[in-house]
Amino acid sequence: MATGADPRFEWRGFMLDVARHFLPVETVLAVIDELAPLGIDRLHLHLTDDQGWRIEIASRPELTRIGAATQVGGGPVPPPGHYTRDDYRRIVDRAAERGIVVVPEIDLPGHVNAALLAYPELAPRGVVYAETRPAALAPHPYQGIEVGFSTLDAQTEATWAFIEDVIGEVAAMTPGPWLHLGGDESLSTTREDYEALVRGAAQAVVAAGKTPIGWHEIGRVADLPEATILQYWGFLEPEEDHGEILRSWVARGGRVILSPADVAYLDMKPHADHPLGLVWAKGPTSLEAAGGWDPADLVARIPGMTEAHVLGVEAAMFSETVATLDDVRALMHPRLGALARIMREPRHG
């Protein structure tokens, strides 16, 4: 064990999805208290998705009045809920007390069904909104876990006003220097619209005084703000197109956060018989797998990439099967501790 040395990575992150299942403030505060002793210094909150919008936006009240009313599998009565400005401030303040910076994510231009439900004028005309509802030509409340069916309309001024309003308000509420704009799995967005929406959103983040972060798909977009950061969610052995995105990105001088799904996604089952979690990232992710990889191995697979391009490592927990604090703990421990050691300690030999 290395002692007396700086941590290997400055970005030692944990992502918590509070959109697919809403997690109350007290649950998030309890998670923060458990992150700090592990040396985690970034809490990435996935605040919006198809199933729910979880952050109050004063200029867009329907986002939480309508868009926060459901979650995966439906939800209890009263509806799941959202964070008010005061709630969000409590989360940010508790994190700061524990030496953790909150990184909010507003996921777009895909993963936006909850926003479209609240403001249908943001949706392209004639779009089919889910494969399971082929006749649906307007947004419906979504309680499933499939992805890729929702998108914003890049051709209307309403969308651009929406992006500016939301990013501006979230940035104003957030003391930290980063704002995550999502950008993944926009399977219903045309290439031209995707590039325009991601580029415009990133520019709005910069205009609001923050540094943009996006899932690695945004690396396909030219002319992003210079300081933009990619978050890689592919596999430890990158698929060809994902590897090419990373190669091209670092050739442009960009930096990357590593969250390889087959070792760092804690929403994967830790073993086949576990009652919680999914298995799409190459099957269950054991404690040994989570703690037994080296970021240098991934870096070595990308031509031109060095560890200097790596801002850090982030574990992620999406919440398709996670509905309570006990659920979070059941999937988080002990694998997050193993990942935190990789983030924190130099590896030798």
ROMIKOL-995512 format. One record per atom (N, C-alpha, C): residue in three letters; x, y, z. Coordinates in steps of 0.001 Angstrom, whole numbers, plus 500000, padded with zeros to 6 digits. Layout:
BEGIN
alaXYZ;...
***
This chain:
BEGIN
met500841498802500000;met500000500000500000;met500871501242500000;ala500595502175499105;ala501364503407499023;ala500906504370500102;thr501841504994500772;thr501516505969501813;thr502307507230501574;gly501761508355502031;gly502465509615501940;gly502611510160500543;ala501860509607499585;ala501956510054498190;ala500628510652497767;asp500686511532496757;asp499456512062496199;asp498674510926495542;pro497331511006495550;pro496538509986494853;pro496899509934493382;arg496747508771492813;arg497091508573491415;arg496277509490490508;phe494996509681490836;phe494105510483490000;phe493448511582490811;glu493343512773490210;glu492656513877490877;glu491152513696490845;trp490643512987489831;trp489207512739489723;trp488937511331490229;arg488357511248491413;arg488025509963492025;arg486513509995492273;gly485773509497491296;gly484355509792491257;gly483419508625491529;phe482187509002491866;phe481081508060491976;phe479852508717491365;met479222508038490399;met478002508539489775;met476803507822490357;leu475799508605490767;leu474559508060491308;leu473396508537490451;asp472650507585489908;asp471474507875489086;asp470266508019490008;val469714509229490065;val468518509473490887;val467301509708490002;ala467429509418488702;ala466355509684487750;ala465475508455487520;arg466091507302487269;arg465279506120486965;arg464471505682488183;his465108505671489341;his464402505619490622;his464811506861491404;phe463832507575491940;phe464152508760492721;phe464671508344494096;leu465792508906494489;leu466375508659495806;leu466259509933496641;pro465562509889497765;pro465338511100498556;pro466639511726499048;val466530512974499493;val467703513724499946;val468467512960501021;glu467766512415502000;glu468454511741503104;glu469252510539502612;thr468767509879501567;thr469525508769500989;thr470815509271500363;val470734510360499611;val471937510912498968;val472927511384500032;leu472443512006501090;leu473341512461502154;leu474041511275502814;ala473317510192503010;ala473937509003503602;ala474996508423502679;val474726508427501371;val475731507941500421;val476978508815500476;ile476796510130500517;ile477946511042500612;ile478800510700501824;asp478168510436502945;asp478912510111504165;asp479722508828504005;glu479268507928503128;glu479997506678502914;glu481059506795501829;leu480955507831500981;leu481966508042499949;leu483248508646500524;ala483085509576501451;ala484233510352501928;ala485357509487502493;pro485082508497503347;pro486197507697503885;pro486953506900502834;leu486359506720501666;leu487017505983500584;leu487919506874499727;gly487908508172500012;gly488716509095499224;gly488044509550497941;ile486748509284497791;ile486005509768496625;ile485861511283496743;asp486163512003495665;asp486111513471495751;asp485187514110494712;arg484446513289493931;arg483459513807492986;arg482181512980493111;leu481051513651493245;leu479754512989493211;leu479012513483491978;his478898512614491003;his478223512896489736;his476767512453489897;leu475843513422489866;leu474422513130490025;leu473740513124488668;his473242511966488279;his472492511805487032;his471044512198487329;leu470712513458487050;leu469492514080487561;leu468289513949486635;thr468489513610485390;thr467381513576484432;thr467508512377483513;asp466367511804483171;asp466353510701482220;asp464923510521481719;asp464703509492480904;asp463376509268480353;asp462328509055481442;gln462721508439482545;gln461765508061483568;gln461428509178484550;gly462265510215484634;gly461963511269485586;gly462942512426485529;trp462441513611485828;trp463249514836485935;trp463303515201487411;arg464502515299487984;arg464629515332489439;arg465177516630490036;ile465309517690489249;ile465862518929489792;ile464936520092489439;glu464609520922490426;glu463734522067490206;glu464389523087489282;ile463642523512488272;ile464056524587487376;ile462964525648487450;ala463278526793488048;ala462249527792488342;ala461538528265487088;ser462273528419485998;ser461672528920484764;ser460890527852484009;arg460991526606484445;arg460339525484483763;arg459652524594484798;pro458597525086485446;pro457989524341486557;pro457376523012486162;glu456981522855484884;glu456361521600484478;glu457351520428484485;leu458643520736484439;leu459636519659484453;leu459495518790485686;thr459220519417486830;thr459054518637488047;thr457587518384488385;arg456689519261487969;arg455271519030488260;arg454761517822487489;ile455202517696486234;ile454782516580485385;ile455907515561485217;gly457109516045484939;gly458204515149484569;gly458787514336485695;ala458461514658486950;ala459010513916488085;ala458031512902488659;ala456912512681487983;ala455821511919488586;ala455931510407488437;thr456958509931487737;thr457065508489487562;thr458519508055487698;gln458724506743487639;gln460049506150487699;gln459950504742487139;val461054504012487127;val461016502640486637;val459985501850487434;gly459119501148486715;gly458115500332487382;gly456929501108487910;gly456843502406487609;gly455742503222488124;gly456192504025489312;gly455676503707490477;gly456102504447491664;gly455031504438492724;pro455398504836493913;pro454444504851495022;pro453487506025494904;val452522506071495778;val451639507229495927;val451939507820497296;pro452336509111497407;pro452476510079496315;pro453609509728495352;pro453670510454494204;pro454672510143493183;pro456097510273493716;pro457072509744492969;pro458460509685493445;pro459054511013493914;gly459017512057493076;gly459481513346493544;gly460719513874492867;his461240514983493444;his462384515696492873;his463055516490493983;tyr464186517107493638;tyr464897517962494583;tyr464523519416494349;thr464093520079495396;thr463934521525495325;thr465309522170495341;arg465328523479495145;arg466608524193495225;arg467245524014496603;asp466434524065497644;asp466963523874498997;asp467496522460499187;asp466782521471498637;asp467271520090498707;asp468640519969498041;tyr468749520520496861;tyr470010520437496122;tyr471125521132496893;arg470801522259497496;arg471796522977498298;arg472270522120499473;arg471362521390500097;arg471757520500501191;arg472736519434500695;ile472470518890499529;ile473363517873498973;ile474733518468498677;val474741519627498017;val476005520277497670;val476793520632498932;asp476097521136499943;asp476779521540501177;asp477341520340501928;arg476567519247502031;arg477085518065502721;arg478298517510501989;ala478219517478500665;ala479362516996499893;ala480587517857500148;ala480417519177500148;ala481547520078500376;ala482157519840501746;glu481317519607502746;glu481824519320504087;glu482689518067504113;arg482422517155503197;arg483166515884503137;arg484281515919502083;gly484558517103501530;gly485622517220500538;gly485251516691499173;ile483955516712498848;ile483450516155497596;ile482773517263496793;val483050517307495501;val482433518277494607;val481287517597493856;val480122518226493834;val478971517691493109;val479050518107491637;val478846517128490754;val478822517343489307;val477425516976488814;pro476564517953488501;pro475209517623488043;pro475218517216486578;glu474347516270486245;glu474181515884484845;glu472748516147484397;ile472619516894483313;ile471371517069482587;ile471555516361481259;asp470955515190481111;asp471248514320479973;asp470430514738478753;leu471133515045477665;leu470485515428476413;leu471467515160475264;pro471013515091474009;pro469650515300473529;pro468775514062473598;gly469337512883473968;gly468528511710474238;gly468174511648475718;his467535510566476128;his467150510393477541;his466301511561478048;val465393512065477206;val464665513293477540;val463147513105477571;asn462663511868477671;asn461218511673477617;asn460486512438478717;ala461048512515479925;ala460383513248481012;ala460262514725480673;ala461285515289480037;ala461220516693479623;ala460191516885478519;leu460122515947477584;leu459152516047476499;leu457725515912477017;leu457556515105478039;leu456240514956478650;leu455778516287479236;ala456712517013479850;ala456392518306480450;ala456230519395479404;tyr457059519369478364;tyr457045520405477328;tyr457062519738475950;pro455908519264475471;pro455860518512474199;pro456367519285472999;glu456400520613473084;glu456884521398471953;glu458375521194471686;leu459076520530472603;leu460491520232472413;leu460714518995471547;ala459663518248471281;ala459789516976470566;ala459622517163469066;pro460441516484468260;pro460232516524466815;pro458862515953466448;arg458237516531465454;arg456939516021465008;arg457099514646464352;gly456142513775464658;gly456109512477463998;gly457078511450464533;val457792511753465619;val458746510798466164;val458007509685466896;val458440508450466689;val457919507332467472;val458730507276468757;tyr458059507297469915;tyr458761507523471172;tyr459202506272471898;ala458773505116471491;ala459288503893472097;ala458956502715471194;glu459871501787471067;glu459624500615470241;glu458423499830470747;thr458189499886472055;thr457079499137472627;thr455744499827472418;arg455769501066471898;arg454526501793471626;arg454595502337470197;pro454560501469469179;pro454785501934467802;pro453764502938467311;ala452593503005467958;ala451587503966467505;ala451687505309468227;ala452596505404469176;ala452664506614469994;ala453431507707469266;leu452740508778468927;leu453374509897468247;leu453481511107469161;ala453338510894470441;ala453526511950471432;ala454115511312472676;pro454821512083473484;pro455429511500474688;pro454389510930475647;his454721509802476249;his453926509187477303;his454831508978478512;pro454264508956479718;pro455104508623480881;pro455778507277480662;tyr457074507222480985;tyr457840506020480682;tyr458318505369481964;gln458061504059482104;gln458404503335483314;gln459332502149483044;gly459801502039481808;gly460661500922481448;gly462133501265481584;ile462992500426480978;ile464441500661481077;ile465125500676479720;glu464371500583478619;glu464990500680477301;glu465477502116477069;val466414502270476145;val467011503583475881;val466946503886474394;gly467162505163474064;gly467395505535472678;gly466200506014471890;phe465019506123472515;phe463821506456471749;phe463451507927471793;ser464023508710472697;ser463609510102472852;ser464688511048472329;thr464260512213471885;thr465218513209471401;thr464575514585471379;leu465420515593471411;leu464981516977471279;leu464950517381469804;asp464128518375469507;asp464026518918468153;asp465010520082468011;ala466044519889467206;ala467053520934467015;ala466566522058466114;gln465403521873465490;gln464938522834464489;gln463998523886465063;thr463760523877466362;thr462836524836466953;thr463530525697467997;glu463172526971468031;glu463751527880469015;glu463387527469470433;ala462258526760470588;ala461850526329471926;ala462917525452472573;thr463541524593471772;thr464585523711472311;thr465792524508472783;trp466214525462471997;trp467402526240472358;trp467140527101473592;ala465939527633473719;ala465589528386474927;ala465571527469476140;phe465060526259475958;phe465020525262477025;phe466433524930477500;ile467322524631476568;ile468701524287476931;ile469359525434477693;glu469195526644477208;glu469808527805477863;glu469241528002479267;asp467925527884479418;asp467297528074480730;asp467770527025481723;val467721525763481329;val468048524674482247;val469517524708482632;ile470393524806481655;ile471825524812481959;ile472182526033482791;gly471614527180482472;gly471903528380483245;gly471501528248484695;glu470313527690484958;glu469853527568486342;glu470645526517487119;val470915525380486487;val471681524341487185;val473095524836487475;ala473703525523486525;ala475037526081486751;ala475025527070487905;ala474011527913487977;ala473929528917489035;ala473767528277490406;met473163527094490471;met472965526394491741;met474185525587492174;thr475151525437491275;thr476250524493491483;thr477563525234491690;pro478167525145492878;pro479443525830493110;pro480616525235492337;gly480578523925492081;gly481692523273491406;gly481855523733489968;pro483000523440489370;pro483322523985488041;pro482805523183486857;trp482112522047487080;trp481737521174485977;trp480222521025485872;leu479774520810484621;leu478383520450484370;leu478365519398483266;his477741518274483558;his477713517125482647;his476477517235481768;leu476658517142480449;leu475534517296479534;leu475090515975478907;gly475591514851479424;gly475136513557478923;gly475644513292477530;gly474726513135476569;gly475110512949475181;gly475186511520474709;asp474842510553475556;asp474956509151475148;asp473641508625474595;glu473732507567473840;glu472592506766473400;glu471471507602472768;ser471850508593471981;ser470859509420471282;ser470518508757469953;leu469875507619470028;leu469700506755468868;leu468615507242467922;ser467758508160468391;ser466686508701467548;ser467005510101467030;thr468216510560467280;thr468627511891466845;thr469437511771465560;thr469114512564464544;thr469929512540463331;thr471334513022463663;arg472296512610462852;arg473688513017463082;arg473813514538463089;glu473156515189462143;glu473243516644462052;glu472647517310463298;asp471482516846463726;asp470856517433464911;asp471661517128466161;tyr472180515898466250;tyr472993515533467416;tyr474182516472467557;glu474900516676466486;glu476077517535466553;glu475690518962466930;ala474618519463466355;ala474185520827466669;ala473768520956468128;leu473033519973468639;leu472529520049470008;leu473655519897471029;val474567518962470785;val475679518780471717;val476596520001471708;arg476912520477470514;arg477771521659470419;arg477114522857471107;gly475826523070470850;gly475131524194471472;gly475032524061472966;ala474775522839473452;ala474698522632474899;ala476051522868475562;ala477115522382474932;ala478451522595475493;ala478796524079475537;gln478423524807474501;gln478663526248474495;gln477849526942475578;ala476620526453475831;ala475803527020476904;ala476428526760478264;val477045525584478435;val477741525280479693;val478884526264479913;val479662526503478875;val480780527443478990;val480259528855479271;ala479195529250478582;ala478615530583478807;ala478121530745480231;ala477733529631480859;ala477275529664482246;ala478423529576483241;gly479649529553482743;gly480812529578483624;gly481310528229484077;lys480903527143483401;lys481305525802483802;lys482062525098482686;thr482739524015483040;thr483432523168482077;thr482520522014481686;pro482313521793480384;pro481418520704479959;pro482081519334480090;ile481268518374480510;ile481630516957480477;ile480525516246479711;gly480880515210478960;gly479865514413478283;gly480327512978478153;trp479371512066478026;trp479716510683477737;trp480470510619476420;his481240509571476221;his482271509617475182;his481724509811473768;glu480437509528473530;glu479877509743472188;glu480044511179471706;ile480077512147472634;ile480191513534472184;ile481540513809471539;gly482497512905471713;gly483799513080471081;gly483745513043469562;arg482605512601469003;arg482438512623467546;arg482137514022467011;val481813514952467911;val481370516286467503;val482579517205467367;ala482687517872466240;ala483778518824466028;ala483478520141466722;asp484526520899466978;asp484402522271467486;asp483747522356468854;leu483979521357469701;leu483542521479471084;leu484462522443471820;pro483985523080472887;pro484869523950473668;pro486144523218474081;glu487231523921474081;glu488550523308474245;glu488681522495475528;ala488084522949476620;ala488269522291477912;ala487330521108478128;thr486463520790477163;thr485481519717477329;thr486156518405477707;ile485496517648478591;ile486017516375479094;ile485101515252478635;leu485672514138478192;leu484894512945477850;leu484857511987479033;gln483712511318479202;gln483617510219480163;gln483361508944479388;tyr484315508033479471;tyr484271506791478697;tyr483523505714479468;trp482440505158478847;trp481668504126479513;trp481712502781478777;gly482577502667477784;gly482685501399477055;gly483380500340477883;phe483890499319477219;phe484499498199477923;phe486001498406478118;leu486551497611479022;leu487984497679479308;leu488794497393478039;glu488301496515477195;glu488860496337475850;glu487905497047474893;pro488206498276474486;pro487236499094473754;pro486804498483472430;glu485500498581472134;glu485032498250470804;glu485670499218469806;glu485742498815468553;glu486515499574467568;glu486079501032467476;asp484760501287467406;asp484318502671467245;asp484557503482468508;his484422502869469671;his484699503580470919;his486185503899471045;gly487016502933470667;gly488452503179470713;gly488862504298469774;glu488214504376468617;glu488530505433467660;glu488128506793468210;ile486996506874468921;ile486611508139469547;ile487682508592470528;leu488154507676471363;leu489182508036472338;leu490482508430471639;arg490881507665470624;arg492120507988469910;arg492054509393469321;ser490936509686468659;ser490766510998468043;ser490710512104469095;trp490073511799470210;trp489919512826471257;trp491270513210471852;val492071512233472218;val493358512563472835;val494292513192471811;ala494126512841470513;ala494925513495469479;ala494602514983469402;arg493371515351469796;arg492975516762469850;arg493407517419471157;gly494052516655472034;gly494503517211473308;gly493494517085474426;gly492434516295474210;gly491372516191475204;gly491713515252476342;arg490979515431477448;arg491157514577478625;arg489911513720478835;val490108512627479582;val489095511588479675;val488944511130481126;ile487703510867481530;ile487395510153482771;ile487062508720482377;leu487637507755483041;leu487436506352482699;leu486380505719483603;ser485333505177482968;ser484302504414483684;ser483965503158482887;pro484954502296482623;pro484661501114481807;pro483576500260482450;ala482511500017481687;ala481302499452482275;ala481503498054482843;asp482405497266482253;asp482556495887482708;asp483342495761483998;val483918496853484494;val484605496799485792;val484178497913486740;ala483614499013486226;ala483333500184487067;ala481853500511487208;tyr480974499761486552;tyr479536499991486692;tyr479009499120487830;leu478683499767488937;leu478248499034490115;leu476779498654490069;asp476070499067489012;asp474711498566488811;asp474714497191488146;met475886496663487820;met475990495284487365;met475944494343488574;lys475333493199488401;lys475282492216489476;lys476698491839489925;pro476945491725491219;pro478261491257491667;pro478436489751491467;his477343489015491371;his477388487596491038;his476028487224490456;ala475967486120489778;ala474786485784488974;ala473516485665489803;asp473621485278491066;asp472440485052491886;asp472015486269492690;his472694487377492533;his472339488566493318;his470968489081492873;pro470094489472493824;pro468745489902493447;pro468683491249492747;leu469728492060492854;leu469755493383492240;leu470785493416491112;gly470600494384490215;gly471606494619489196;gly471266494001487847;leu472043494424486848;leu471902493969485464;leu473173493225485052;val473184492714483819;val474343491925483376;val474798492288481967;trp474303493400481396;trp474603493689479994;trp476085493968479751;ala476818494414480770;ala478237494743480592;ala479095493494480777;lys478899492537479881;lys479682491303479859;lys479470490455481103;gly478255490491481643;gly477915489602482740;gly478183490207484098;pro478005489443485177;pro478253489979486518;pro479665490540486652;thr479786491589487491;thr481090492196487780;thr481460491862489222;ser482377490951489389;ser482765490489490717;ser483632491522491426;leu483798491327492718;leu484721492157493488;leu486127492061492905;glu486512490885492489;glu487851490697491925;glu488016491472490630;ala486978491493489793;ala487056492237488540;ala487101493734488802;ala486281494212489726;ala486242495641490026;ala487569496141490566;gly488234495319491345;gly489487495753491964;gly490736495271491285;gly490599494486490211;gly491764493835489634;gly492230494380488301;trp491721495524487883;trp492134496093486599;trp493025497314486848;asp493762497696485826;asp494626498867485906;asp494262499803484754;pro493945501074485035;pro493665502010483944;pro494750502040482879;ala495980501741483260;ala497065501735482279;ala496830500697481189;asp496121499600481520;asp495846498581480509;asp494917499124479431;leu493894499892479833;leu492995500502478859;leu493744501552478042;val494522502384478713;val495282503434478031;val496191502834476958;ala496799501708477274;ala497745501094476340;ala497070500600475065;arg495760500420475100;arg495031499931473930;arg494644501043472968;ile494862502298473354;ile494466503434472531;ile495715504111471974;pro495964504034470672;pro497164504663470096;pro497239506145470436;gly498389506560470929;gly498610507964471247;gly498134508387472610;met497435507509473324;met496914507865474637;met497929507517475713;thr498090508426476678;thr498930508176477837;thr498115508455479094;glu498655508091480228;glu497929508337481472;glu497765509826481747;ala498582510665481117;ala498425512108481267;ala497103512593480702;his496519511827479779;his495214512184479215;his494059511813480143;val494344511031481180;val493302510514482063;val493151511438483265;leu492014512102483337;leu491727512968484479;leu491458512139485719;gly490841510989485534;gly490571510131486676;gly489678508971486329;val489168508333487374;val488325507153487264;val487048507416488039;glu485930506940487481;glu484652507117488164;glu483857505823488129;ala483429505379489305;ala482466504289489397;ala481081504843489122;ala480196504007488590;ala478859504480488232;ala477809503515488743;met476683504083489212;met475551503263489617;met474269503832489021;phe473850503234487910;phe472537503554487369;phe471487502788488179;ser470244503280488123;ser469288502823489146;ser468083502080488571;glu468279501332487480;glu467170500525486976;glu466614499589488046;thr467499499024488887;thr467064498075489924;thr467279498608491328;val467691499862491447;val468067500452492738;val467002501448493171;ala466310501168494280;ala465202502023494705;ala465338502551496128;thr466279502023496910;thr466414502403498317;thr467881502518498694;leu468123503090499864;leu469496503166500372;leu470079501770500563;asp469279500840501033;asp469777499472501187;asp470203498887499843;asp469437499194498790;asp469817498722497454;asp471158499315497029;val471323500630497243;val472585501282496895;val473739500601497621;arg473573500414498911;arg474653499802499703;arg474941498374499255;ala473899497635498895;ala474082496236498514;ala474934496101497257;leu474848497073496347;leu475645497026495123;leu476941497823495230;met476960498822496105;met478132499694496216;met479265499024496979;his478954498357498070;his479990497760498924;his480066496258498685;pro481277495702498644;pro482583496339498842;pro483277496758497547;arg482570496660496397;arg483266496901495125;arg483765498331494982;leu483018499318495527;leu483498500693495414;leu484809500879496160;gly484966500211497284;gly486232500297498000;gly487388499789497161;ala487157498706496421;ala488198498165495548;ala488522499135494416;leu487496499753493837;leu487728500745492788;leu488421501980493344;ala488057502384494551;ala488668503567495147;ala490159503368495372;arg490563502154495665;arg492007501901495828;arg492748502120494512;ile492122501735493403;ile492737501974492103;ile492858503470491841;met491823504222492174;met491845505668491971;met492900506360492834;arg493112505821494018;arg493840506554495056;arg495311506178495137;glu495646504947494807;glu496983504457495100;glu497750504122493830;pro498995504555493738;pro499830504130492601;pro499987502618492586;arg500039502051491404;arg500244500609491289;arg501677500354490829;his502297499359491404;his503692499047491084;his503806497594490663;gly504858497362489899;gly505112495972489479;gly504240495641488350;
***
